[in-house]
């Protein structure tokens, strides 16, 4: 027999289970928040690596340009010295062209060097900022991990305490009923036990057969709503029991049997008429 004490246990258990489910869900959500911060740090590190690769590439180009500039300067200086030893107009013109070509290359290399130096300065500043940002993010992530570990530990202690309370409440309750009840609470937003007024479930507001409502009122066993699966308990309506019963679109189990019998008799009459027609023909 389901007593009022059993129902009170279920109501208390409902609060405990709902709180426990909320704590367990929050623990599951914590790694997602941490993952977002780790993803941000990984993106910053990826950018840092790319900037360093660009820096090394530009640095190599700069060194190559310096070597080319040195070669162009050396070639020009050599040609200028050889001008003192020219004896013909043709030699003079050839050396003069070499000097001009070398000077043009020097100018070109210096301009390219200036561009590379500017890029290196910009990249160097960006790398410096990225390094500082990475250090900051790593520190924040480490602090966040410690904070989360403490938070999870506290929540886990709360869950353990709730499980102890839960075990005391469910000690004399049927294990299958408790299992279904906790699953219903999880699926029905924390509500696993509701009243039935007349023959209407107050959880899903569906009209139930009167015979079914009477089973809830008698309270011999725990009864689950066939529509929303919640455990039902009987509660008198303010308008009185008889006036609240709704017989539309529902009926007792015996009504369903009468309908099936009537349908069967109708089928028999149709078969007899068909047989009579065949015989007359």
C-alpha positions as CSV (number, residue, x, y, z in Angstrom):
1,X,0.0,0.0,0.0
2,X,1.3,3.4,-1.0
3,X,1.2,5.7,2.1
4,X,1.4,9.5,2.4
5,X,4.8,8.9,4.0
6,X,6.0,7.1,0.8
7,X,4.8,10.0,-1.3
8,X,6.6,12.5,1.0
9,X,9.7,10.4,0.5
10,X,9.3,10.7,-3.3
11,X,8.8,14.4,-3.1
12,X,12.0,14.8,-1.0
13,X,13.8,12.4,-3.2
14,X,12.7,14.5,-6.2
15,X,14.4,17.6,-4.8
16,X,17.6,15.6,-4.0
17,X,17.8,13.9,-7.4
18,X,17.1,17.1,-9.3
19,X,19.9,18.9,-7.4
20,X,22.2,16.0,-8.0
21,X,21.5,16.0,-11.7
22,X,22.2,19.7,-11.9
23,X,25.6,19.3,-10.1
24,X,26.5,16.4,-12.4
25,X,25.6,18.4,-15.5
26,X,27.6,21.4,-14.3
27,X,30.7,19.1,-13.8
28,X,30.2,17.8,-17.3
29,X,30.0,21.4,-18.7
30,X,33.2,22.6,-16.9
31,X,35.7,20.8,-19.4
32,X,33.9,22.6,-22.3
33,X,34.6,26.0,-20.8
34,X,38.2,24.9,-20.2
35,X,38.4,23.6,-23.8
36,X,37.4,27.0,-25.2
37,X,40.3,28.7,-23.4
38,X,42.8,26.0,-24.4
39,X,41.6,26.4,-28.0
40,X,42.2,30.1,-27.8
41,X,45.7,29.5,-26.5
42,X,46.4,27.0,-29.3
43,X,45.4,29.5,-31.9
44,X,47.7,32.1,-30.4
45,X,50.6,29.6,-30.4
46,X,49.9,28.7,-34.0
47,X,50.0,32.4,-34.9
48,X,53.2,32.8,-32.9
49,X,54.8,29.9,-34.9
50,X,53.7,31.3,-38.2
51,X,55.1,34.7,-37.3
52,X,58.5,33.2,-36.3
53,X,58.6,31.2,-39.6
54,X,57.9,34.5,-41.5
55,X,60.6,36.2,-39.4
56,X,63.2,33.5,-40.3
57,X,62.3,33.6,-43.9
58,X,62.6,37.5,-44.1
59,X,65.8,37.3,-42.1
60,X,67.3,34.8,-44.7
61,X,66.3,37.2,-47.5
62,X,67.9,40.1,-45.7
63,X,71.2,38.2,-45.3
64,X,71.1,37.3,-49.0
65,X,70.5,41.0,-49.9
66,X,73.4,42.1,-47.7
67,X,75.7,39.7,-49.5
68,X,74.5,40.9,-52.9
69,X,75.0,44.5,-51.8
70,X,78.5,43.7,-50.7
71,X,79.3,42.1,-54.0
72,X,77.8,45.1,-55.9
73,X,79.8,47.6,-53.9
74,X,83.0,45.5,-54.3
75,X,82.4,45.3,-58.1
76,X,81.9,49.1,-58.3
77,X,85.0,49.9,-56.3
78,X,87.1,47.5,-58.4
79,X,85.8,49.1,-61.6
80,X,86.5,52.6,-60.2
81,X,90.1,51.6,-59.4
82,X,90.6,50.2,-62.8
83,X,89.5,53.5,-64.4
84,X,93.0,54.9,-63.5
85,X,94.6,52.2,-65.7
86,X,92.4,52.6,-68.8
87,X,94.3,53.4,-72.1
88,X,91.5,53.4,-74.6
89,X,88.0,54.9,-75.0
90,X,86.5,51.5,-75.3
91,X,88.0,50.3,-72.0
92,X,86.8,53.5,-70.3
93,X,83.2,53.1,-71.6
94,X,83.2,49.4,-70.5
95,X,84.3,50.2,-67.0
96,X,81.9,53.1,-66.8
97,X,79.0,50.8,-67.7
98,X,80.2,48.3,-65.0
99,X,80.2,51.1,-62.5
100,X,76.7,52.3,-63.4
101,X,75.3,48.8,-63.3
102,X,76.9,48.1,-59.9
103,X,75.5,51.4,-58.6
104,X,72.0,50.6,-59.8
105,X,72.2,47.2,-58.1
106,X,73.4,48.8,-54.9
107,X,70.5,51.2,-54.9
108,X,68.0,48.4,-55.6
109,X,69.5,46.1,-52.9
110,X,69.5,49.0,-50.3
111,X,65.8,49.7,-51.0
112,X,64.9,46.0,-50.7
113,X,67.0,45.8,-47.5
114,X,65.1,48.7,-46.0
115,X,61.8,46.9,-46.8
116,X,63.0,43.7,-45.2
117,X,64.2,45.6,-42.1
118,X,60.9,47.3,-41.7
119,X,59.1,43.9,-42.0
120,X,61.5,42.4,-39.5
121,X,60.9,45.2,-37.1
122,X,57.1,44.8,-37.4
123,X,57.3,41.0,-37.1
124,X,59.6,41.3,-34.1
125,X,57.2,43.6,-32.3
126,X,54.3,41.2,-33.1
127,X,56.3,38.2,-31.9
128,X,57.1,40.1,-28.7
129,X,53.4,40.8,-28.2
130,X,52.5,37.2,-29.0
131,X,55.1,35.9,-26.5
132,X,53.6,38.1,-23.7
133,X,50.1,37.1,-24.6
134,X,51.0,33.4,-24.6
135,X,52.6,33.7,-21.1
136,X,49.5,35.5,-19.9
137,X,47.1,32.9,-21.3
138,X,49.1,30.0,-20.0
139,X,49.1,31.6,-16.5
140,X,45.3,32.2,-16.7
141,X,44.7,28.7,-17.9
142,X,46.8,27.2,-15.1
143,X,44.9,29.3,-12.5
144,X,41.6,28.3,-14.2
145,X,42.5,24.6,-14.0
146,X,43.3,24.9,-10.3
147,X,40.1,26.7,-9.7
148,X,38.1,24.2,-11.7
149,X,39.7,21.3,-9.8
150,X,38.6,22.8,-6.5
151,X,35.2,23.5,-8.0
152,X,34.8,20.0,-9.2
153,X,36.0,18.6,-5.8
154,X,33.4,20.8,-4.0
155,X,30.6,19.7,-6.3
156,X,31.6,16.1,-6.0
157,X,31.4,16.3,-2.2
158,X,27.9,17.8,-2.5
159,X,26.9,14.9,-4.8
160,X,28.3,12.4,-2.4
161,X,26.2,13.9,0.4
162,X,23.1,13.9,-1.7
163,X,23.7,10.3,-2.6
164,X,23.9,9.4,1.1
165,X,20.6,11.2,1.7
166,X,19.1,9.5,-1.4
167,X,20.2,6.0,-0.1
168,X,18.4,6.7,3.3
169,X,15.2,7.7,1.5
170,X,15.2,4.8,-0.9
171,X,16.1,2.1,1.6
172,X,12.5,0.8,1.8
173,X,11.4,1.7,-1.7
174,X,11.4,-0.7,-4.7
175,X,14.6,-0.4,-6.7
176,X,12.8,-0.5,-10.0
177,X,10.4,2.3,-8.9
178,X,13.4,4.4,-7.8
179,X,15.2,3.8,-11.1
180,X,12.2,4.8,-13.2
181,X,11.5,7.7,-10.9
182,X,15.0,9.2,-11.2
183,X,15.0,8.7,-15.0
184,X,11.6,10.5,-15.2
185,X,13.0,13.4,-13.1
186,X,15.9,13.7,-15.5
187,X,13.7,13.7,-18.6
188,X,10.9,15.9,-17.2
189,X,12.8,18.9,-15.9
190,X,12.9,17.8,-12.3
191,X,9.2,16.8,-11.9
192,X,8.6,13.1,-11.4
193,X,5.5,13.0,-9.2
194,X,2.3,14.8,-9.9
195,X,-1.3,14.8,-8.8
196,X,-4.2,13.4,-10.6
197,X,-7.4,15.4,-10.2
198,X,-10.6,13.5,-11.1
199,X,-9.2,11.6,-14.0
200,X,-6.8,14.3,-15.4
201,X,-3.0,14.1,-15.0
202,X,-1.7,17.4,-13.7
203,X,1.7,16.7,-15.3
204,X,0.7,16.3,-19.0
205,X,-3.1,17.3,-18.6
206,X,-4.2,14.2,-20.4
207,X,-7.6,12.6,-19.6
208,X,-7.1,9.1,-18.2
209,X,-9.7,6.2,-17.9
210,X,-11.8,6.5,-14.8
211,X,-10.8,2.9,-13.8
212,X,-7.2,4.0,-14.0
213,X,-7.9,7.1,-11.8
214,X,-9.5,4.8,-9.3
215,X,-6.4,2.7,-9.1
216,X,-4.4,5.8,-8.3
217,X,-7.0,6.8,-5.6
218,X,-6.9,3.3,-4.0
219,X,-3.1,3.5,-3.9
220,X,-2.3,-0.2,-3.7
221,X,0.9,0.3,-5.8
222,X,2.8,3.1,-7.4
223,X,1.0,4.0,-10.7
224,X,2.8,5.8,-13.6
225,X,1.0,8.0,-16.1
226,X,0.8,6.2,-19.4
227,X,1.4,9.5,-21.3
228,X,4.1,11.4,-19.4
229,X,5.4,8.4,-17.2
230,X,5.3,10.4,-14.0
231,X,4.2,8.8,-10.7
232,X,0.7,9.8,-9.9
233,X,-1.0,10.5,-6.5
234,X,-4.7,11.3,-6.0
235,X,-5.8,14.7,-5.0
236,X,-9.4,15.8,-4.5
237,X,-10.6,18.6,-6.9
238,X,-12.0,21.8,-5.5
239,X,-15.3,21.2,-7.4
240,X,-15.8,17.8,-5.9
241,X,-14.8,14.4,-7.2
242,X,-17.9,13.5,-9.3
243,X,-18.1,16.8,-11.1
244,X,-14.5,16.8,-12.0
245,X,-14.4,13.4,-13.7
246,X,-14.2,13.8,-17.5
247,X,-15.6,10.9,-19.5
248,X,-15.2,12.4,-22.9
249,X,-12.7,10.6,-25.2
250,X,-12.0,8.0,-22.4
251,X,-13.7,5.3,-20.5
252,X,-13.1,2.4,-18.2
253,X,-11.6,-0.9,-19.3
254,X,-15.0,-2.5,-19.4
255,X,-16.2,0.2,-21.9
256,X,-13.3,-0.7,-24.2
257,X,-14.5,-4.4,-24.0
258,X,-18.1,-3.4,-24.9
259,X,-16.9,-1.5,-27.9
260,X,-14.9,-4.5,-29.1
261,X,-17.9,-6.8,-28.6
262,X,-20.2,-4.5,-30.5
263,X,-17.8,-4.2,-33.4
264,X,-17.5,-8.1,-33.5
265,X,-21.3,-8.4,-33.6
266,X,-21.5,-5.9,-36.4
267,X,-19.0,-7.9,-38.4
268,X,-21.1,-11.1,-37.9
269,X,-24.2,-9.5,-39.2
270,X,-22.4,-8.3,-42.4
271,X,-21.2,-11.8,-43.0
272,X,-24.7,-13.3,-42.6
273,X,-26.2,-10.8,-45.1
274,X,-23.5,-11.5,-47.6
275,X,-24.1,-15.3,-47.3
276,X,-27.9,-14.7,-47.8
277,X,-27.3,-12.8,-51.0
278,X,-25.0,-15.5,-52.4
279,X,-27.6,-18.1,-51.6
280,X,-30.5,-16.3,-53.3
281,X,-28.4,-15.9,-56.4
